[in-house]
């Protein structure tokens, strides 16, 4: 997976498919999987996928509603006309991303927020790529936070032991949330972390 991604042979999403196919081939060659087990895996994958897609559909409808209501244009105008420092701007932006990550999926959050903040951030002197890296880390951090952190629900759906509660999963995510917030602070404080491949 990592060799294919860093080598430019496929995207991270495609890498997941390649890894799943590779695991299936290895299990087949070792005769450790049967057609009945393959069918069960496909059915369980369908259950998890449908659950996630329901969340994605609801989030997409919500983002479209905001767009049609003109919320994004209004907020963009307010930000552009306000007297705000880059540090305060990024701090508020990350907090909003974390809050949205509790109830929406990553795609919808990006579609809602980036059009609003891109122009004001450039006016404040922030590099768009720098902002993009901060956005991705903060959005993924939000997906690990309760009450509706999407990533935690994915983990819950993939577990065989149903005795493990969402509360336990969120507690296990807490150290990762802290480290990702530290990563956001470092990327903001040292833009070279995000921009060095372009230099």
Secondary structure, DSSP 8 states (H G I E B T S, - for coil): -HHHHHTTSS-HHHHHHHHHHHHHHHHHHTT---HHHHHHHHHHHHHHHHHHHHHHHHHHHHHHHHHHHTHHHHHHHHHHHS---HHHHHHHHHHHHHHHHTTS-HHHHHHHHHHHHHHHHHHTT--HHHHHHHHHHHHHHHTTSSSS-HHHHHHHHH-S-TTS-HHHHHHHHHHHHHHHHHHHHHHHH-THHHHGGG-
